[in-house]
Amino acid sequence: MSRFLFVVPPLAGHVSPASAVAAELAGRGHEVAWAGLPAALEGLVAADAPVFPCAGVPGLDHRPRDLRGAAALKFLWDDYFAPLAYAMAPGVTAAVLEFGPDLLVVDQQTVAGALVAERLGVPYATSSTTSAELAGSPVGTPESDQADQWITDLLDGLRLRLGDPSARYDPRFSPRLTLVFSTSELTGPQAPERGPVRFVGPALDQAPASRAEAADFPWGWVDRDDGRALVLVCLDTAGTTVGAHFLAQCVDGVRARSRELRAVVVDPDGVLGPPRDDGNLLICPAVPRLALLARTNAVVCHAGHDTVTEALWHGVPLVVAPVRDDQPLVAAQVTAVGAGVRVRFGRTDAKAVGSALDAVLGQPHFTAAARRVSHSLREAGGAPTAAAHLEELAIAAQQNPRQNLQI
């Protein structure tokens, strides 16, 4: 059996896929531990898994809301991921020295794990929770090349401080293995210089908190057989002014079609008022997304990678309204394969949302495309396949002992 140390940022969307893989490895008898911010891991990872604490930095709530494109990407790395690397490096180092892992499994944007691993001579695999990095800059604007070079320079600076200055590869891509929680059917062909890449599809979250949410959810409302299509509306940005506007337009678009459809609307910040059920709309702060998607006919979302791949895993077409970061690229993937319609997040109205829903629900080719992608995602294997790749790499590492640890 092998020892695996998962290094993750304090971001639920990055932890959840890794948690599913970690659970699979633990079920096969391996030892699994975590390096990260303990409060951010609580409820997302196994309660009995060792957690080696790492320091964090202020979250992204302070990011200016009007940042888009290259400016948003620069802020993300300069003001969040780079400071997070410096903050986490001492904790990751202590975790490696104390736990003695055979392999680190490092989130792609938690570069402290990759740089500490190369400095200490411990092999690592990359966990890529979004396919955006594979395509270069996720901005999708004429500034993309400049943004890519800027990130390369920033990573070189981090390597001089935290890693092995003689290394020449991109620390966001392990020279041994990068696990991508998507498929080439959705992402399209990728550049070969990214190193060994394995597409494993979504590693679906089976955390205890998810199961508890499912048990308490009003399934009677969802399972009501009234002949209407069921839509799920979920945004991570609902707390902002523009997010509140978009949710309100979704609600109005659904109400205008009350004879044809009804919707579950996720409103974690209460921007639509208190949770309620008016027969056409079920508005609630949280939902058991995976279980609900199995009953859903369409999804409206901001094109977050987890939401998109989970919806497509269930063969559900989408209306995507990207905001920034990797979302425009993921939205472009959805529309390129014909599995959804894109609308403008900040300037849309109820008519545009309603028309997009009419299209994805009324034109069979959207569902056909979603089901085609679903087949590829399911065939990719998810957490069991990811665990098998990691096992193989760990065995190879044990057969070729790592260098002596040097601080």
Solvent accessible surface area in square Angstrom, and as a share of the most:
residue,aa,sasa,rsa
1,M,163,0.73
2,S,4,0.03
3,R,87,0.32
4,F,0,0.00
5,L,0,0.00
6,F,1,0.00
7,V,0,0.00
8,V,3,0.02
9,P,1,0.00
10,P,31,0.20
11,L,45,0.22
12,A,60,0.47
13,G,36,0.35
14,H,28,0.12
15,V,0,0.00
16,S,17,0.11
17,P,7,0.05
18,A,2,0.02
19,S,11,0.07
20,A,11,0.08
21,V,3,0.01
22,A,5,0.04
23,A,63,0.49
24,E,49,0.22
25,L,0,0.00
26,A,52,0.41
27,G,71,0.68
28,R,84,0.31
29,G,44,0.43
30,H,20,0.09
31,E,85,0.38
32,V,16,0.09
33,A,0,0.00
34,W,2,0.01
35,A,0,0.00
36,G,0,0.00
37,L,61,0.30
38,P,62,0.39
39,A,82,0.64
40,A,27,0.21
41,L,3,0.01
42,E,145,0.65
43,G,34,0.33
44,L,34,0.17
45,V,12,0.07
46,A,51,0.40
47,A,112,0.87
48,D,128,0.66
49,A,18,0.14
50,P,68,0.43
51,V,52,0.30
52,F,29,0.12
53,P,90,0.57
54,C,7,0.04
55,A,60,0.47
56,G,31,0.30
57,V,35,0.20
58,P,105,0.66
59,G,40,0.39
60,L,44,0.22
61,D,149,0.77
62,H,102,0.46
63,R,20,0.07
64,P,61,0.39
65,R,141,0.51
66,D,116,0.60
67,L,36,0.18
68,R,99,0.36
69,G,24,0.23
70,A,28,0.22
71,A,53,0.41
72,A,0,0.00
73,L,5,0.02
74,K,95,0.40
75,F,32,0.13
76,L,13,0.06
77,W,0,0.00
78,D,64,0.33
79,D,63,0.33
80,Y,2,0.01
81,F,5,0.02
82,A,9,0.07
83,P,45,0.28
84,L,1,0.01
85,A,2,0.01
86,Y,81,0.31
87,A,27,0.21
88,M,2,0.01
89,A,6,0.05
90,P,90,0.57
91,G,13,0.13
92,V,0,0.00
93,T,15,0.09
94,A,57,0.44
95,A,0,0.00
96,V,1,0.00
97,L,73,0.36
98,E,132,0.59
99,F,15,0.06
100,G,27,0.26
101,P,0,0.00
102,D,27,0.14
103,L,0,0.00
104,L,0,0.00
105,V,3,0.02
106,V,2,0.01
107,D,2,0.01
108,Q,6,0.02
109,Q,19,0.09
110,T,2,0.01
111,V,1,0.01
112,A,0,0.00
113,G,0,0.00
114,A,1,0.01
115,L,0,0.00
116,V,0,0.00
117,A,0,0.00
118,E,28,0.13
119,R,67,0.24
120,L,2,0.01
121,G,15,0.14
122,V,5,0.03
123,P,8,0.05
124,Y,3,0.01
125,A,0,0.00
126,T,1,0.01
127,S,4,0.02
128,S,0,0.00
129,T,8,0.05
130,T,11,0.06
131,S,1,0.00
132,A,2,0.02
133,E,5,0.02
134,L,2,0.01
135,A,61,0.47
136,G,12,0.11
137,S,10,0.06
138,P,8,0.05
139,V,14,0.08
140,G,70,0.68
141,T,46,0.27
142,P,136,0.86
143,E,79,0.36
144,S,23,0.15
145,D,117,0.61
146,Q,133,0.59
147,A,9,0.07
148,D,47,0.24
149,Q,102,0.45
150,W,68,0.24
151,I,2,0.01
152,T,58,0.34
153,D,80,0.41
154,L,27,0.13
155,L,4,0.02
156,D,68,0.35
157,G,31,0.30
158,L,2,0.01
159,R,12,0.04
160,L,125,0.62
161,R,174,0.63
162,L,21,0.10
163,G,8,0.07
164,D,49,0.26
165,P,72,0.45
166,S,79,0.51
167,A,16,0.12
168,R,201,0.73
169,Y,66,0.25
170,D,42,0.22
171,P,5,0.03
172,R,19,0.07
173,F,8,0.03
174,S,0,0.00
175,P,61,0.39
176,R,117,0.43
177,L,11,0.06
178,T,0,0.00
179,L,1,0.00
180,V,0,0.00
181,F,6,0.03
182,S,0,0.00
183,T,9,0.05
184,S,61,0.40
185,E,70,0.31
186,L,4,0.02
187,T,18,0.11
188,G,23,0.22
189,P,137,0.86
190,Q,46,0.20
191,A,40,0.31
192,P,124,0.78
193,E,134,0.60
194,R,43,0.16
195,G,35,0.33
196,P,49,0.31
197,V,31,0.18
198,R,107,0.39
199,F,56,0.23
200,V,0,0.00
201,G,0,0.00
202,P,9,0.05
203,A,6,0.05
204,L,33,0.16
205,D,23,0.12
206,Q,108,0.48
207,A,5,0.04
208,P,68,0.43
209,A,49,0.38
210,S,34,0.22
211,R,134,0.49
212,A,58,0.45
213,E,72,0.32
214,A,26,0.20
215,A,84,0.65
216,D,125,0.65
217,F,18,0.07
218,P,64,0.40
219,W,51,0.18
220,G,62,0.59
221,W,12,0.04
222,V,7,0.04
223,D,77,0.40
224,R,98,0.36
225,D,141,0.73
226,D,59,0.31
227,G,76,0.73
228,R,54,0.20
229,A,24,0.19
230,L,6,0.03
231,V,0,0.00
232,L,1,0.00
233,V,0,0.00
234,C,13,0.08
235,L,5,0.02
236,D,116,0.60
237,T,32,0.19
238,A,0,0.00
239,G,40,0.39
240,T,29,0.17
241,T,106,0.61
242,V,43,0.25
243,G,0,0.00
244,A,27,0.21
245,H,73,0.33
246,F,0,0.00
247,L,0,0.00
248,A,36,0.28
249,Q,32,0.14
250,C,1,0.00
251,V,6,0.04
252,D,67,0.35
253,G,0,0.00
254,V,0,0.00
255,R,102,0.37
256,A,80,0.62
257,R,44,0.16
258,S,48,0.31
259,R,217,0.79
260,E,104,0.46
261,L,4,0.02
262,R,7,0.02
263,A,0,0.00
264,V,1,0.00
265,V,0,0.00
266,V,17,0.10
267,D,5,0.03
268,P,68,0.43
269,D,90,0.47
270,G,39,0.37
271,V,52,0.30
272,L,31,0.15
273,G,30,0.29
274,P,99,0.62
275,P,89,0.56
276,R,87,0.32
277,D,76,0.40
278,D,72,0.37
279,G,29,0.27
280,N,15,0.08
281,L,0,0.00
282,L,14,0.07
283,I,3,0.01
284,C,16,0.09
285,P,68,0.43
286,A,50,0.39
287,V,16,0.09
288,P,7,0.05
289,R,69,0.25
290,L,33,0.16
291,A,36,0.28
292,L,0,0.00
293,L,1,0.01
294,A,71,0.55
295,R,105,0.38
296,T,11,0.06
297,N,71,0.37
298,A,0,0.00
299,V,0,0.00
300,V,0,0.00
301,C,0,0.00
302,H,9,0.04
303,A,0,0.00
304,G,12,0.12
305,H,12,0.06
306,D,28,0.15
307,T,6,0.04
308,V,0,0.00
309,T,3,0.02
310,E,15,0.07
311,A,0,0.00
312,L,0,0.00
313,W,56,0.20
314,H,44,0.20
315,G,7,0.07
316,V,6,0.03
317,P,4,0.02
318,L,0,0.00
319,V,0,0.00
320,V,0,0.00
321,A,0,0.00
322,P,12,0.08
323,V,16,0.09
324,R,32,0.12
325,D,31,0.16
326,D,26,0.14
327,Q,21,0.09
328,P,32,0.20
329,L,30,0.15
330,V,0,0.00
331,A,0,0.00
332,A,48,0.37
333,Q,16,0.07
334,V,0,0.00
335,T,52,0.30
336,A,88,0.68
337,V,24,0.14
338,G,23,0.23
339,A,0,0.00
340,G,6,0.06
341,V,37,0.21
342,R,120,0.44
343,V,16,0.09
344,R,155,0.57
345,F,9,0.04
346,G,36,0.35
347,R,189,0.69
348,T,9,0.05
349,D,69,0.36
350,A,23,0.18
351,K,158,0.67
352,A,38,0.29
353,V,0,0.00
354,G,0,0.00
355,S,56,0.36
356,A,5,0.04
357,L,1,0.00
358,D,69,0.36
359,A,18,0.14
360,V,1,0.00
361,L,59,0.29
362,G,56,0.54
363,Q,82,0.37
364,P,111,0.70
365,H,103,0.46
366,F,20,0.08
367,T,35,0.20
368,A,58,0.45
369,A,5,0.04
370,A,0,0.00
371,R,161,0.59
372,R,120,0.44
373,V,0,0.00
374,S,9,0.06
375,H,120,0.54
376,S,24,0.16
377,L,2,0.01
378,R,119,0.43
379,E,124,0.56
380,A,20,0.15
381,G,28,0.27
382,G,10,0.09
383,A,13,0.10
384,P,67,0.42
385,T,42,0.24
386,A,0,0.00
387,A,0,0.00
388,A,45,0.35
389,H,45,0.20
390,L,0,0.00
391,E,36,0.16
392,E,121,0.54
393,L,26,0.13
394,A,0,0.00
395,I,90,0.46
396,A,42,0.33
397,A,19,0.14
398,Q,80,0.36
399,Q,135,0.60
400,N,106,0.54
401,P,118,0.74
402,R,92,0.34
403,Q,137,0.61
404,N,124,0.63
405,L,59,0.29
406,Q,117,0.52
407,I,155,0.79
